[in-house]
Amino acid sequence: MTTAAHSGSRNGRDQPLWYGALGRAAVVIGATIVIAVVMAFLLLPIVALFTYQPVHDLIDNFGAKVATDAILVSLKTNAIAFAIMIALGTPFAYLIGRRRFRGRSLVITLVEVPLVMPPAVAGLGLLVAFGRVGLLGHTLTVLGIDLAFTQAAVVLAILFVASPFYLRGAIAAFEGVDSTLLDVAGTLGAGPLRRMLRVAVPLATAGLGAAAALAFARGVGEFGATILFAGSFQGTTQTLPLAVYSLFDANLDQAIAIGVLLITVSVAILLASKLVGSWTSSRLTSPSPGERSSYAQP
Amino acid sequence: MAGLERPLAGRIALGDEVWFDAERKLNVTPERRRVGYLPQDYALFPHLTVAGNVRFAGKRQRPDLLERVGIAHLAGARPSRLSGGERQRAALARALAREPRVLLLDEPFGALDAITRQQVRDQLGDLLKTLRLPALVVTHSFDDAVVLAQRIGVLDGGHLVQLAGAAELTDSPATARVAALTGANVLDGTATPLPSGSTIRLTTGGELVSTQRASGPVQIAVQPWELKVCDPASTAVTDRVVSVRDDHGRLLVRLTQFSVQIRPDSNGRPVIAEGQQVGLRAAPEDVRVLVSEDASLSSVR
């Protein structure tokens, strides 16, 4: 009945039947072209990097001294920066995310400033803050600490550039935790530390994980701040992105091999964070109370 | 009471333990008060199992608590798998694991549908009786309060206007709002003193006699079951029937100004019809004269 009425109304229009079909085909073709162009633009450079040299050359190039040195430097500095970021950033984000105080939004905005800062400028800033002639330079020299062009400088550069990504995501993740759960944890005898570690952190896992992954990916790719503040010395401060830059003139094959490595790591992080996200959200979904019994209603 | 809000004034103490005192600027944190708190949506930790939720409050496993609230078989389940009633019991077990000195239940049935609500209410009433713990239940429903409570405190506009048993609230409400809460008809009128009691001329028309002496503008309260329907010619108060509804074997008659509860005739048929004009009568001892709202508030303060 409804189908008949439907087709009746369609025939009643002044358009020939083929008009609608042609229109739909045009939309489909147009959409396909737009999607194809955008995806090709985004993926083509990646495909080019992977196919630039035969696979066995690629693997050989990973083994070059300059590459293995850079891998070690990157691993070490990023691991240390990541650990510091999680250890300090998590309680910081919890405090900012859960407390309401004057100037809170100002703090959040200031945390995000490094995100919009050009990395090279960040490097300059670190140099004039912690370098020998910098603001804290004299104090640090007195203490016998010389940061500029050391591995510690690489760690600071990564921390400065990458941790705002974590802080911003972690603050949002903690803001999303149901206050009642934290209140109840308090009435059940949990002090502030236990409320954070046993309730807020597990409930914010998905958001924290995504933010940490983003920050880690940003840290591994860090270039501008590192090269200005820490320099590019093979084996001490030359991370993978710096190695790509220094090999660019000397040995393009090796530079591209390292590039492939960096892309693989980044994509792996991206996939991992997506998987963790979908896994935690499905584990924690809870239907609203009483939902299960609602079928009992007449 | 749980320490989650800071009151502006007053004092909260349990026995000799003072939890809050505005004058002494004392405010004990929630984790150091022993209040078993059940929020409206029960707030079970979604990332822990039922047993994990209970263990959060204590230092050891407490299978006996789950047994006691009747959900031992759900120890390993996640809260998202539980029904509303089961969640409430899990939350109760968790609160008890805290070894509280008082229970605080906030709108314990707010999150439940009508059928579950009745079952859960009866079960909770039984559980609370066996616990031998003082329990404070916050509710908007007078029915819930009657089932669960020995004493009911009525809060109105932030003030405790009456604290009494359900029967006393019904028989001698302190204010018109308390009377309305118990389901009474509350009407405005003007009282004229008689040698024994008074006559109240209702603003909506008609007169009722009370055994209480009063004069001037008053409010009166009459319970629906205390009103008798009679021939409109034989009484001073008449009203038109708006609807008639069967309520558990009784008839709930809604008129334009009153609601009345009457028995159907022996065949179970309604004795009155919608739109009918009827007379109403109440025994003088059932017509309660209420002091005006302002006067009663100041007497409580």
Boltz contact constraints between the chains, C-beta under 6 A:
constraints:
  - contact:
      token1: [A, 180]
      token2: [B, 39]
      max_distance: 6.0
  - contact:
      token1: [A, 180]
      token2: [B, 43]
      max_distance: 6.0
  - contact:
      token1: [A, 181]
      token2: [B, 43]
      max_distance: 6.0
  - contact:
      token1: [A, 183]
      token2: [B, 4]
      max_distance: 6.0
  - contact:
      token1: [A, 184]
      token2: [B, 43]
      max_distance: 6.0
  - contact:
      token1: [A, 186]
      token2: [B, 30]
      max_distance: 6.0
  - contact:
      token1: [A, 186]
      token2: [B, 31]
      max_distance: 6.0
  - contact:
      token1: [A, 187]
      token2: [B, 2]
      max_distance: 6.0
  - contact:
      token1: [A, 187]
      token2: [B, 30]
      max_distance: 6.0
  - contact:
      token1: [A, 187]
      token2: [B, 35]
      max_distance: 6.0
  - contact:
      token1: [A, 187]
      token2: [B, 37]
      max_distance: 6.0
  - contact:
      token1: [A, 188]
      token2: [B, 56]
      max_distance: 6.0
  - contact:
      token1: [A, 188]
      token2: [B, 57]
      max_distance: 6.0
  - contact:
      token1: [A, 188]
      token2: [B, 98]
      max_distance: 6.0
  - contact:
      token1: [A, 189]
      token2: [B, 31]
      max_distance: 6.0
  - contact:
      token1: [A, 189]
      token2: [B, 98]
      max_distance: 6.0
  - contact:
      token1: [A, 190]
      token2: [B, 31]
      max_distance: 6.0
  - contact:
      token1: [A, 191]
      token2: [B, 31]
      max_distance: 6.0
  - contact:
      token1: [A, 202]
      token2: [B, 47]
      max_distance: 6.0
  - contact:
      token1: [A, 284]
      token2: [B, 46]
      max_distance: 6.0
  - contact:
      token1: [A, 286]
      token2: [B, 46]
      max_distance: 6.0
  - contact:
      token1: [A, 286]
      token2: [B, 79]
      max_distance: 6.0
  - contact:
      token1: [A, 286]
      token2: [B, 80]
      max_distance: 6.0
  - contact:
      token1: [A, 289]
      token2: [B, 41]
      max_distance: 6.0
  - contact:
      token1: [A, 289]
      token2: [B, 84]
      max_distance: 6.0
  - contact:
      token1: [A, 289]
      token2: [B, 87]
      max_distance: 6.0
  - contact:
      token1: [A, 289]
      token2: [B, 111]
      max_distance: 6.0
  - contact:
      token1: [A, 290]
      token2: [B, 84]
      max_distance: 6.0
  - contact:
      token1: [A, 290]
      token2: [B, 111]
      max_distance: 6.0
  - contact:
      token1: [A, 290]
      token2: [B, 112]
      max_distance: 6.0
  - contact:
      token1: [A, 290]
      token2: [B, 113]
      max_distance: 6.0
  - contact:
      token1: [A, 292]
      token2: [B, 83]
      max_distance: 6.0
  - contact:
      token1: [A, 293]
      token2: [B, 83]
      max_distance: 6.0
  - contact:
      token1: [A, 293]
      token2: [B, 84]
      max_distance: 6.0
  - contact:
      token1: [A, 293]
      token2: [B, 116]
      max_distance: 6.0
  - contact:
      token1: [A, 294]
      token2: [B, 113]
      max_distance: 6.0
  - contact:
      token1: [A, 296]
      token2: [B, 115]
      max_distance: 6.0
  - contact:
      token1: [A, 297]
      token2: [B, 113]
      max_distance: 6.0
